[in-house]
Amino acid sequence: KGALILDLNVDGDFGPTNPKVVGAYNTNYVHDGFVRGDTLWTSEIYQGTLTVVDISDKTNPEVLSTVFTPNNFTHNNWPSDDNQYMYTTDERSGAFVAAYDVSDIYNMVEVDRYQSSPGDSVIPHNAFFKDDFVFVSYYADGVIAIDVTHPDVMTEVGRYDTAPEYEGGGFPGCWGVYPYLPSGYILGSDRQEGLYVLEFDYERGAY
């Protein structure tokens, strides 16, 4: 239902083979989550919320704060490296990628939102932060690169349509994006077309 916490701290050359469940967050269904330190950020898709959970006590996770995302169908979340901003997606037609100032987790404030192909009902899937860019897999629109140097002015700086034969809503097209290769190449996985390896120039937008 929610999120399980497993203890992976075991001895052995090959790592844990039988990890122990030491805690669980089960207030709501968790579709996706991100953990950094003692904080779990949950995407509670059916609640439409981004939730902050204190997991310092693994046996007793505690909700600290929550905020609704623009289209009330919170699919994923990914924070900036300095923990000051959070980026979310809602997996619905015409939905947004949203940016939040989370420097005060008890007062999370939306600062901007981005929409690919406005009016075309395109669905975002996942967003990932790297070096002040957010890379998004948008089903019918492919891989989208957004400059978030200024999180309150999200600026598209690149895109590659992995499935140009598809338009609008629905779930064919780009399902995943991965921007963390040492080479700087971007991986895009398309449900119909397969794996794309993309080169990106990492140039900033004009403000």
N, CA, C and O of each residue as an XYZ file, in Angstrom:
828
protein
N       0.817     -1.201      0.000
C       0.000      0.000      0.000
C       0.859      1.262      0.000
O       0.637      2.175     -0.795
N       1.839      1.304      0.897
C       2.639      2.514      1.025
C       4.074      2.288      0.615
O       4.354      2.034     -0.556
N       4.999      2.379      1.577
C       6.426      2.195      1.311
C       7.031      1.366      2.434
O       6.826      1.655      3.613
N       7.772      0.340      2.060
C       8.466     -0.493      3.027
C       9.890      0.018      3.224
O      10.495      0.547      2.292
N      10.424     -0.137      4.426
C      11.800      0.225      4.741
C      12.548     -1.057      5.060
O      12.201     -1.781      5.993
N      13.587     -1.327      4.267
C      14.365     -2.553      4.425
C      15.754     -2.237      4.961
O      16.343     -1.215      4.610
N      16.276     -3.113      5.812
C      17.632     -2.973      6.330
C      18.578     -3.738      5.414
O      18.530     -4.965      5.337
N      19.450     -2.988      4.712
C      20.404     -3.602      3.784
C      21.800     -3.689      4.389
O      22.752     -4.051      3.698
N      21.930     -3.365      5.658
C      23.233     -3.361      6.319
C      23.577     -4.761      6.825
O      23.437     -5.064      8.010
N      24.030     -5.608      5.898
C      24.421     -6.970      6.262
C      25.812     -7.219      5.716
O      26.242     -6.574      4.759
N      26.511     -8.159      6.331
C      27.851     -8.512      5.884
C      27.779     -9.476      4.709
O      26.743    -10.090      4.450
N      28.896     -9.597      4.004
C      28.966    -10.538      2.895
C      29.457     -9.874      1.625
O      29.266     -8.675      1.422
N      30.092    -10.664      0.771
C      30.683    -10.129     -0.460
C      29.636     -9.708     -1.475
O      29.909     -8.850     -2.315
N      28.465    -10.280     -1.420
C      27.462    -10.047     -2.446
C      26.277     -9.233     -1.945
O      25.247     -9.165     -2.616
N      26.408     -8.620     -0.787
C      25.338     -7.785     -0.291
C      24.192     -8.572      0.304
O      24.285     -9.788      0.478
N      23.112     -7.878      0.616
C      21.982     -8.533      1.299
C      21.219     -9.478      0.374
O      20.878     -9.117     -0.752
N      20.962    -10.666      0.849
C      20.170    -11.631      0.083
C      18.804    -11.874      0.719
O      17.909    -12.438      0.090
N      18.655    -11.452      1.949
C      17.380    -11.639      2.633
C      17.128    -10.434      3.540
O      17.134    -10.563      4.764
N      16.902     -9.245      2.930
C      16.770     -8.024      3.741
C      15.560     -8.085      4.661
O      14.530     -8.675      4.334
N      15.714     -7.461      5.810
C      14.674     -7.462      6.819
C      13.843     -6.186      6.718
O      14.390     -5.092      6.584
N      12.535     -6.330      6.781
C      11.642     -5.178      6.835
C      11.677     -4.606      8.250
O      11.362     -5.292      9.223
N      12.071     -3.325      8.345
C      12.197     -2.711      9.674
C      11.157     -1.620      9.908
O      11.047     -1.096     11.017
N      10.403     -1.281      8.883
C       9.383     -0.259      9.058
C       8.560     -0.097      7.807
O       8.896     -0.636      6.753
N       7.476      0.650      7.925
C       6.604      0.884      6.779
C       5.848      2.189      6.964
O       5.406      2.535      8.060
N       5.715      2.905      5.843
C       4.823      4.056      5.804
C       3.597      3.622      5.011
O       3.713      3.293      3.830
N       2.444      3.616      5.631
C       1.257      3.108      4.945
C       0.025      3.982      5.167
O      -1.106      3.497      5.157
N       0.264      5.277      5.367
C      -0.868      6.183      5.513
C      -1.677      6.243      4.229
O      -2.907      6.206      4.256
N      -0.969      6.337      3.090
C      -1.607      6.352      1.772
C      -0.799      5.498      0.805
O       0.351      5.145      1.068
N      -1.426      5.176     -0.315
C      -0.708      4.473     -1.378
C       0.395      5.377     -1.927
O       0.153      6.546     -2.229
N       1.604      4.832     -2.053
C       2.750      5.575     -2.576
C       3.090      5.033     -3.959
O       3.487      3.876     -4.101
N       2.930      5.876     -4.975
C       3.240      5.445     -6.337
C       4.727      5.524     -6.620
O       5.273      4.692     -7.344
N       5.385      6.532     -6.046
C       6.816      6.727     -6.251
C       7.340      7.509     -5.060
O       6.570      8.145     -4.340
N       8.639      7.462     -4.853
C       9.199      8.179     -3.729
C      10.665      8.468     -3.916
O      11.328      7.876     -4.767
N      11.165      9.383     -3.115
C      12.582      9.750     -3.121
C      13.028      9.874     -1.668
O      12.355     10.500     -0.850
N      14.179      9.264     -1.359
C      14.707      9.316      0.000
C      16.067     10.004     -0.014
O      16.939      9.668     -0.815
N      16.233     10.962      0.877
C      17.537     11.578      1.101
C      17.688     11.791      2.596
O      16.885     12.478      3.227
N      18.741     11.184      3.154
C      18.928     11.258      4.605
C      17.778     10.573      5.322
O      17.443      9.426      5.025
N      17.182     11.278      6.259
C      16.071     10.736      7.044
C      14.721     11.250      6.561
O      13.745     11.260      7.311
N      14.675     11.679      5.291
C      13.428     12.222      4.762
C      12.965     11.423      3.550
O      13.727     11.204      2.608
N      11.718     10.995      3.584
C      11.067     10.322      2.461
C      10.051     11.277      1.854
O       9.170     11.791      2.544
N      10.190     11.508      0.544
C       9.231     12.328     -0.201
C       8.360     11.373     -1.006
O       8.874     10.652     -1.860
N       7.069     11.351     -0.758
C       6.197     10.399     -1.426
C       5.300     11.088     -2.447
O       4.816     12.199     -2.231
N       5.093     10.395     -3.566
C       4.126     10.823     -4.583
C       2.887      9.963     -4.391
O       2.868      8.794     -4.779
N       1.862     10.536     -3.800
C       0.660      9.790     -3.444
C      -0.396     10.069     -4.516
O      -1.221     10.975     -4.397
N      -0.333      9.258     -5.551
C      -1.014      9.555     -6.809
C      -2.524      9.693     -6.641
O      -3.131     10.583     -7.237
N      -3.132      8.834     -5.849
C      -4.592      8.882     -5.707
C      -5.053      9.991     -4.761
O      -6.210     10.408     -4.803
N      -4.145     10.463     -3.911
C      -4.447     11.610     -3.056
C      -4.152     12.921     -3.785
O      -4.691     13.975     -3.447
N      -3.269     12.828     -4.809
C      -2.853     14.032     -5.524
C      -1.900     14.887     -4.731
O      -1.896     16.110     -4.871
N      -1.073     14.249     -3.881
C      -0.234     15.012     -2.975
C       1.228     14.576     -3.008
O       1.558     13.413     -3.237
N       2.079     15.561     -2.771
C       3.481     15.357     -2.412
C       3.550     15.432     -0.897
O       3.120     16.420     -0.303
N       4.091     14.387     -0.264
C       4.103     14.320      1.197
C       5.534     14.144      1.700
O       6.321     13.396      1.120
N       5.857     14.841      2.780
C       7.168     14.749      3.412
C       7.035     13.882      4.656
O       6.209     14.156      5.526
N       7.857     12.831      4.736
C       7.765     11.877      5.839
C       9.118     11.778      6.551
O      10.145     11.536      5.917
N       9.107     11.966      7.854
C      10.306     11.795      8.674
C      10.494     10.302      8.943
O       9.634      9.660      9.546
N      11.625      9.755      8.491
C      11.894      8.325      8.707
C      13.135      8.127      9.581
O      13.806      7.099      9.494
N      13.432      9.120     10.420
C      14.570      8.963     11.329
C      14.343      7.781     12.270
O      15.285      7.076     12.631
N      13.103      7.575     12.657
C      12.724      6.365     13.397
C      12.068      5.438     12.381
O      10.902      5.615     12.028
N      12.826      4.451     11.918
C      12.352      3.591     10.831
C      11.100      2.802     11.209
O      10.324      2.394     10.345
N      10.918      2.596     12.497
C       9.755      1.819     12.939
C       8.502      2.671     13.064
O       7.402      2.150     13.250
N       8.677      3.986     12.961
C       7.533      4.867     13.175
C       7.625      6.111     12.283
O       7.849      7.211     12.788
N       7.455      5.952     10.967
C       7.494      7.124     10.077
C       6.414      8.126     10.451
O       5.309      7.754     10.846
N       6.755      9.409     10.320
C       5.841     10.476     10.735
C       5.668     11.489      9.605
O       6.653     12.012      9.084
N       4.432     11.765      9.228
C       4.142     12.777      8.218
C       4.432     14.162      8.785
O       3.944     14.527      9.855
N       5.239     14.929      8.043
C       5.581     16.285      8.463
C       4.776     17.340      7.729
O       4.394     18.358      8.307
N       4.516     17.087      6.428
C       3.867     18.115      5.629
C       3.355     17.485      4.342
O       3.806     16.413      3.938
N       2.409     18.166      3.705
C       1.875     17.675      2.433
C       1.373     18.852      1.613
O       0.973     19.880      2.160
N       1.398     18.688      0.271
C       0.911     19.733     -0.610
C       0.292     19.069     -1.846
O       0.795     18.055     -2.328
N      -0.790     19.641     -2.348
C      -1.423     19.125     -3.562
C      -0.646     19.594     -4.783
O      -0.187     20.735     -4.835
N      -0.501     18.705     -5.768
C       0.152     19.072     -7.018
C      -0.898     19.537     -8.027
O      -2.082     19.256     -7.841
N      -0.495     20.248     -9.102
C      -1.463     20.985     -9.932
C      -2.632     20.181    -10.475
O      -3.757     20.679    -10.520
N      -2.377     18.923    -10.896
C      -3.446     18.133    -11.506
C      -3.942     17.004    -10.607
O      -4.658     16.108    -11.053
N      -3.550     17.059     -9.334
C      -4.073     16.135     -8.301
C      -3.899     14.661     -8.663
O      -4.787     13.846     -8.411
N      -2.736     14.318     -9.261
C      -2.442     12.925     -9.591
C      -0.921     12.759     -9.565
O      -0.288     12.488    -10.585
N      -0.358     12.930     -8.371
C       1.083     13.056     -8.197
C       1.794     11.754     -8.537
O       1.663     10.757     -7.827
N       2.551     11.776     -9.637
C       3.168     10.545    -10.139
C       4.597     10.364     -9.646
O       4.966      9.274     -9.209
N       5.410     11.425     -9.711
C       6.778     11.291     -9.213
C       7.272     12.626     -8.679
O       6.660     13.670     -8.905
N       8.393     12.571     -7.967
C       9.020     13.785     -7.446
C      10.524     13.609     -7.445
O      11.031     12.496     -7.302
N      11.242     14.730     -7.609
C      12.713     14.686     -7.571
C      13.217     16.037     -7.080
O      12.861     17.069     -7.648
N      14.048     16.048     -6.024
C      14.506     17.321     -5.460
C      15.773     17.834     -6.136
O      16.501     17.084     -6.787
N      16.015     19.129     -5.965
C      17.301     19.696     -6.360
C      18.377     19.164     -5.415
O      18.076     18.672     -4.327
N      19.624     19.268     -5.842
C      20.717     18.713     -5.047
C      20.860     19.389     -3.690
O      21.344     18.777     -2.737
N      20.439     20.661     -3.597
C      20.566     21.382     -2.333
C      19.312     21.292     -1.465
O      19.228     21.942     -0.423
N      18.340     20.488     -1.893
C      17.100     20.262     -1.134
C      16.218     21.502     -1.017
O      15.314     21.532     -0.182
N      16.459     22.513     -1.824
C      15.674     23.735     -1.723
C      14.431     23.709     -2.607
O      13.458     24.413     -2.337
N      14.466     22.896     -3.666
C      13.352     22.852     -4.616
C      12.984     21.404     -4.934
O      13.822     20.502     -4.898
N      11.716     21.217     -5.243
C      11.196     19.904     -5.621
C      10.441     20.038     -6.932
O       9.769     21.037     -7.186
N      10.570     18.993     -7.769
C       9.902     18.976     -9.074
C       9.006     17.742     -9.140
O       9.431     16.635     -8.811
N       7.759     17.948     -9.571
C       6.777     16.865     -9.581
C       6.107     16.746    -10.941
O       6.085     17.693    -11.726
N       5.563     15.564    -11.201
C       4.723     15.347    -12.381
C       3.373     14.790    -11.945
O       3.263     14.090    -10.938
N       2.350     15.121    -12.732
C       1.026     14.510    -12.592
C       0.753     13.748    -13.887
O       0.804     14.323    -14.974
N       0.464     12.455    -13.767
C       0.297     11.614    -14.961
C      -1.137     11.713    -15.496
O      -1.903     10.750    -15.455
N      -1.470     12.893    -15.991
C      -2.786     13.130    -16.576
C      -2.654     13.943    -17.851
O      -1.661     14.642    -18.052
N      -3.662     13.848    -18.714
C      -3.661     14.594    -19.963
C      -3.540     16.083    -19.706
O      -4.268     16.648    -18.889
N      -2.610     16.714    -20.413
C      -2.423     18.151    -20.285
C      -1.838     18.600    -18.969
O      -1.926     19.777    -18.621
N      -1.235     17.671    -18.221
C      -0.750     18.005    -16.883
C       0.588     18.744    -16.929
O       1.218     18.892    -17.976
N       0.983     19.197    -15.749
C       2.159     20.045    -15.612
C       3.309     19.329    -14.910
O       3.114     18.368    -14.165
N       4.506     19.828    -15.172
C       5.659     19.622    -14.298
C       5.699     20.856    -13.403
O       5.733     21.984    -13.896
N       5.696     20.643    -12.098
C       5.627     21.769    -11.166
C       6.911     21.893    -10.363
O       7.568     20.896    -10.060
N       7.262     23.128    -10.023
C       8.420     23.420     -9.182
C       7.930     24.010     -7.862
O       7.077     24.896     -7.844
N       8.486     23.503     -6.752
C       8.117     23.974     -5.419
C       9.347     24.431     -4.658
O      10.396     23.789     -4.706
N       9.208     25.530     -3.966
C      10.198     25.926     -2.971
C       9.897     25.123     -1.713
O       8.860     25.316     -1.079
N      10.816     24.212     -1.353
C      10.604     23.354     -0.183
C      11.654     23.636      0.889
O      11.930     22.792      1.741
N      12.240     24.843      0.834
C      13.242     25.206      1.836
C      12.634     25.186      3.239
O      13.327     24.921      4.221
N      11.333     25.469      3.322
C      10.582     25.299      4.562
C       9.539     24.215      4.286
O       8.512     24.480      3.660
N       9.802     23.017      4.747
C       8.911     21.908      4.397
C       7.519     22.058      4.996
O       6.584     21.375      4.576
N       7.376     22.951      5.979
C       6.059     23.179      6.570
C       5.277     24.261      5.824
O       4.139     24.579      6.168
N       5.915     24.815      4.801
C       5.251     25.826      3.976
C       5.773     25.703      2.544
O       6.420     26.615      2.029
N       5.485     24.570      1.913
C       5.947     24.334      0.550
C       5.120     25.186     -0.414
O       3.890     25.173     -0.369
N       5.809     25.923     -1.283
C       5.152     26.896     -2.141
C       5.456     26.595     -3.604
O       6.621     26.491     -3.988
N       4.411     26.453     -4.424
C       4.625     26.295     -5.858
C       5.156     27.602     -6.422
O       4.596     28.668     -6.164
N       6.250     27.522     -7.201
C       6.859     28.732     -7.756
C       6.710     28.828     -9.275
O       6.804     29.921     -9.833
N       6.479     27.691     -9.955
C       6.262     27.729    -11.397
C       5.774     26.362    -11.845
O       5.858     25.379    -11.108
N       5.260     26.321    -13.072
C       4.861     25.054    -13.683
C       5.119     25.112    -15.183
O       5.073     26.174    -15.803
N       5.389     23.947    -15.744
C       5.695     23.829    -17.175
C       4.721     22.847    -17.803
O       4.378     21.832    -17.196
N       4.273     23.145    -19.021
C       3.379     22.255    -19.756
C       3.894     22.097    -21.180
O       4.105     23.087    -21.879
N       4.098     20.859    -21.610
C       4.527     20.605    -22.983
C       3.321     20.632    -23.919
O       2.256     20.113    -23.584
N       3.494     21.242    -25.093
C       2.448     21.289    -26.136
C       1.089     21.685    -25.558
O       0.150     20.891    -25.616
N       0.961     22.880    -25.010
C      -0.316     23.306    -24.420
C      -1.484     23.104    -25.378
O      -1.397     23.432    -26.561
N      -2.569     22.564    -24.855
C      -3.756     22.310    -25.657
C      -3.765     20.973    -26.364
O      -4.744     20.630    -27.026
N      -2.680     20.205    -26.233
C      -2.573     18.939    -26.965
C      -2.745     17.717    -26.069
O      -2.612     16.590    -26.547
N      -3.035     17.907    -24.790
C      -3.368     16.822    -23.852
C      -2.237     15.833    -23.608
O      -2.491     14.696    -23.211
N      -0.989     16.244    -23.839
C       0.142     15.338    -23.653
C       0.343     15.043    -22.162
O       0.115     15.905    -21.313
N       0.775     13.805    -21.855
C       0.896     13.341    -20.475
C       2.365     13.244    -20.059
O       3.147     12.571    -20.730
N       2.754     13.905    -18.961
C       4.106     13.714    -18.436
C       4.178     12.455    -17.584
O       3.190     12.050    -16.972
N       5.375     11.831    -17.551
C       5.535     10.625    -16.754
C       6.498     10.859    -15.588
O       6.067     10.932    -14.437
N       7.800     10.976    -15.878
C       8.786     11.147    -14.817
C       9.665     12.358    -15.072
O       9.945     12.705    -16.220
N      10.098     12.999    -13.994
C      11.024     14.129    -14.067
C      12.224     13.857    -13.163
O      12.080     13.330    -12.060
N      13.421     14.229    -13.653
C      14.655     14.023    -12.899
C      15.511     15.281    -12.956
O      15.642     15.905    -14.009
N      16.088     15.646    -11.826
C      16.915     16.849    -11.702
C      18.378     16.498    -11.875
O      18.871     15.527    -11.300
N      19.078     17.308    -12.686
C      20.540     17.179    -12.799
C      21.124     18.528    -13.194
O      20.768     19.081    -14.235
N      22.027     19.063    -12.361
C      22.793     20.275    -12.692
C      21.895     21.437    -13.117
O      22.188     22.125    -14.095
N      20.825     21.651    -12.398
C      19.885     22.730    -12.689
C      19.164     22.568    -14.021
O      18.738     23.549    -14.630
N      19.032     21.336    -14.463
C      18.122     20.968    -15.546
C      17.149     19.932    -14.991
O      17.492     19.161    -14.094
N      15.939     19.924    -15.531
C      14.993     18.845    -15.246
C      14.700     18.142    -16.562
O      14.306     18.772    -17.544
N      14.897     16.834    -16.568
C      14.644     16.022    -17.752
C      13.351     15.239    -17.532
O      13.185     14.571    -16.511
N      12.440     15.327    -18.497
C      11.105     14.756    -18.342
C      10.809     13.802    -19.491
O      11.090     14.102    -20.651
N      10.237     12.648    -19.153
C       9.676     11.767    -20.182
C       8.206     12.138    -20.342
O       7.402     11.981    -19.423
N       7.880     12.629    -21.525
C       6.514     13.034    -21.875
C       6.034     12.068    -22.944
O       6.565     12.066    -24.054
N       5.041     11.246    -22.631
C       4.660     10.143    -23.517
C       4.723     10.503    -25.005
O       5.625     10.036    -25.701
N       3.809     11.303    -25.502
C       3.730     11.559    -26.944
C       4.727     12.610    -27.424
O       4.908     12.783    -28.629
N       5.377     13.315    -26.491
C       6.321     14.366    -26.882
C       7.778     13.970    -26.701
O       8.663     14.718    -27.118
N       8.059     12.828    -26.096
C       9.433     12.356    -25.968
C      10.167     12.906    -24.769
O       9.582     13.122    -23.707
N      11.470     13.134    -24.952
C      12.336     13.638    -23.882
C      12.355     15.160    -23.938
O      12.640     15.744    -24.983
N      12.051     15.803    -22.807
C      12.036     17.253    -22.698
C      13.101     17.676    -21.691
O      13.198     17.096    -20.609
N      13.906     18.691    -22.046
C      14.903     19.253    -21.132
C      14.479     20.665    -20.742
O      14.211     21.503    -21.604
N      14.421     20.922    -19.436
C      13.985     22.215    -18.905
C      15.108     22.803    -18.066
O      15.626     22.147    -17.163
N      15.480     24.036    -18.365
C      16.453     24.753    -17.547
C      15.734     25.306    -16.317
O      14.771     26.064    -16.433
N      16.220     24.914    -15.136
C      15.614     25.412    -13.894
C      16.651     26.161    -13.058
O      16.605     26.142    -11.828
N      17.583     26.818    -13.744
C      18.519     27.682    -13.032
C      17.752     28.669    -12.164
O      18.137     28.961    -11.031
N      16.668     29.169    -12.719
C      15.721     29.991    -11.968
C      14.436     29.180    -11.861
O      13.642     29.170    -12.802
N      14.211     28.502    -10.743
C      13.063     27.603    -10.645
C      11.717     28.273    -10.851
O      10.733     27.610    -11.180
N      11.668     29.587    -10.659
C      10.407     30.290    -10.848
C      10.198     30.713    -12.305
O       9.190     31.339    -12.635
N      11.161     30.366    -13.181
C      11.018     30.617    -14.623
C      11.515     29.373    -15.352
O      12.601     29.384    -15.931
N      10.733     28.312    -15.324
C      11.135     27.056    -15.961
C      11.125     27.248    -17.486
O      10.122     27.664    -18.067
N      12.271     26.934    -18.121
C      12.458     27.257    -19.529
C      12.877     26.022    -20.320
O      13.937     25.448    -20.071
N      12.040     25.618    -21.274
C      12.397     24.488    -22.124
C      13.599     24.845    -22.986
O      13.618     25.889    -23.638
N      14.613     23.963    -22.986
C      15.820     24.213    -23.774
C      16.146     23.065    -24.724
O      17.132     23.141    -25.457
N      15.340     22.008    -24.728
C      15.595     20.915    -25.657
C      14.494     19.888    -25.615
O      13.815     19.720    -24.602
N      14.322     19.192    -26.745
C      13.370     18.087    -26.798
C      13.737     17.148    -27.942
O      14.312     17.557    -28.951
N      13.391     15.889    -27.754
C      13.540     14.894    -28.817
C      12.322     13.992    -28.780
O      12.071     13.311    -27.786
N      11.572     13.992    -29.862
C      10.350     13.196    -29.944
C      10.715     11.770    -30.337
O      11.107     11.517    -31.476
N      10.588     10.841    -29.396
C      10.958      9.451    -29.654
C       9.904      8.702    -30.465
O      10.192      7.640    -31.017
N       8.700      9.236    -30.543
C       7.614      8.559    -31.265
C       6.763      9.603    -31.979
O       5.647      9.886    -31.543
N       7.275     10.189    -33.082
C       6.570     11.295    -33.739
C       5.222     10.918    -34.344
O       4.430     11.798    -34.685
N       4.953      9.626    -34.480
C       3.664      9.229    -35.049
C       2.520      9.361    -34.048
O       1.350      9.276    -34.422
N       2.862      9.570    -32.765
C       1.829      9.704    -31.737
C       1.700     11.162    -31.317
O       2.690     11.885    -31.212
N       0.455     11.579    -31.079
C       0.185     12.932    -30.611
C      -0.881     12.889    -29.521
O      -1.617     11.911    -29.387
N      -0.947     13.958    -28.756
C      -2.026     14.118    -27.795
C      -1.912     13.213    -26.589
O      -0.821     12.801    -26.195
N      -3.075     12.909    -26.004
C      -3.126     12.102    -24.799
C      -2.872     10.636    -25.064
O      -2.558     10.239    -26.186
N      -3.010      9.836    -24.026
C      -2.731      8.411    -24.149
C      -1.321      8.100    -23.707
O      -0.537      9.003    -23.414
N      -0.996      6.809    -23.659
C       0.241      6.360    -23.040
C       1.270      5.739    -23.978
O       2.236      5.157    -23.484
N       1.127      5.825    -25.291
C       2.239      5.394    -26.142
C       3.339      6.444    -26.146
O       3.076      7.629    -25.944
N       4.571      6.008    -26.377
C       5.676      6.946    -26.467
C       6.687      6.794    -25.355
O       6.941      5.684    -24.886
N       7.266      7.905    -24.931
C       8.415      7.898    -24.020
C       7.972      7.650    -22.578
O       7.218      8.434    -22.001
N       8.446      6.566    -22.021
C       8.045      6.150    -20.677
C       9.074      6.555    -19.621
O       8.723      6.821    -18.471
N      10.349      6.600    -20.024
C      11.385      6.893    -19.036
C      12.534      7.693    -19.617
O      12.799      7.650    -20.818
N      13.218      8.428    -18.738
C      14.414      9.176    -19.128
C      15.441      9.016    -18.019
O      15.096      8.969    -16.838
N      16.721      8.932    -18.415
C      17.798      8.743    -17.434
C      18.962      9.662    -17.804
O      19.614      9.438    -18.824
N      19.239     10.707    -16.986
C      20.270     11.684    -17.346
C      21.579     11.562    -16.565
O      22.363     12.510    -16.554
N      21.839     10.424    -15.913
C      22.944     10.361    -14.965
C      24.164      9.582    -15.441
O      25.004      9.210    -14.622
N      24.287      9.324    -16.736
C      25.480      8.649    -17.234
C      26.695      9.574    -17.122
O      26.562     10.777    -17.350
N      27.876      9.048    -16.779
C      29.083      9.883    -16.708
C      29.398     10.590    -18.027
O      30.008     11.659    -18.028
N      28.988     10.003    -19.136
C      29.238     10.585    -20.452
C      28.418     11.841    -20.717
O      28.753     12.629    -21.601
N      27.343     12.030    -19.955
C      26.436     13.147    -20.214
C      25.331     12.801    -21.197
O      24.421     13.603    -21.410
N      25.396     11.617    -21.801
C      24.320     11.196    -22.699
C      23.033     10.984    -21.915
O      23.056     10.680    -20.723
N      21.917     11.150    -22.604
C      20.601     10.980    -22.000
C      19.962      9.721    -22.581
O      19.939      9.545    -23.799
N      19.452      8.859    -21.733
C      18.739      7.669    -22.182
C      17.241      7.941    -22.159
O      16.705      8.434    -21.167
N      16.571      7.616    -23.262
C      15.122      7.707    -23.330
C      14.552      6.361    -23.719
O      14.972      5.767    -24.712
N      13.597      5.875    -22.942
C      12.995      4.574    -23.252
C      11.578      4.789    -23.774
O      10.733      5.387    -23.109
N      11.343      4.282    -24.986
C      10.056      4.456    -25.641
C       9.322      3.124    -25.663
O       9.907      2.091    -25.989
N       8.058      3.150    -25.320
C       7.288      1.914    -25.178
C       7.133      1.176    -26.501
O       7.022     -0.050    -26.511
N       7.125      1.896    -27.609
C       6.974      1.260    -28.916
C       8.303      1.159    -29.670
O       8.542      0.177    -30.373
N       9.159      2.160    -29.528
C      10.346      2.262    -30.371
C      11.624      1.743    -29.733
O      12.608      1.507    -30.434
N      11.629      1.562    -28.414
C      12.819      1.038    -27.759
C      13.673      2.115    -27.119
O      13.172      3.162    -26.707
N      14.989      1.844    -27.040
C      15.922      2.692    -26.305
C      16.595      3.709    -27.226
O      17.084      3.364    -28.302
N      16.612      4.971    -26.784
C      17.308      6.038    -27.490
C      18.467      6.525    -26.628
O      18.320      6.684    -25.416
N      19.618      6.761    -27.250
C      20.755      7.395    -26.589
C      20.917      8.768    -27.218
O      21.205      8.884    -28.409
N      20.730      9.813    -26.408
C      20.663     11.176    -26.916
C      21.829     12.017    -26.395
O      22.291     11.841    -25.268
N      22.284     12.926    -27.238
C      23.311     13.881    -26.836
C      22.653     15.230    -26.582
O      21.793     15.670    -27.345
N      23.067     15.876    -25.502
C      22.470     17.143    -25.103
C      23.586     18.142    -24.843
O      24.593     17.789    -24.230
N      23.430     19.384    -25.298
C      24.526     20.359    -25.197
C      24.584     21.084    -23.847
O      25.550     21.796    -23.576
N      23.569     20.913    -23.002
C      23.565     21.489    -21.651
C      23.718     23.017    -21.671
O      24.315     23.590    -20.760
N      23.190     23.665    -22.687
C      23.224     25.128    -22.732
C      22.014     25.703    -22.001
O      20.916     25.150    -22.062
N      22.230     26.816    -21.314
C      21.181     27.453    -20.542
C      20.226     28.245    -21.425
O      20.563     28.638    -22.542
N      19.037     28.467    -20.902
C      18.080     29.302    -21.595
C      18.451     30.773    -21.449
O      19.311     31.138    -20.648
N      17.791     31.598    -22.231
C      17.981     33.043    -22.138
C      16.886     33.620    -21.247
O      15.715     33.267    -21.386
N      17.269     34.502    -20.341
C      16.317     35.079    -19.402
C      16.299     36.592    -19.570
O      15.559     37.283    -18.870
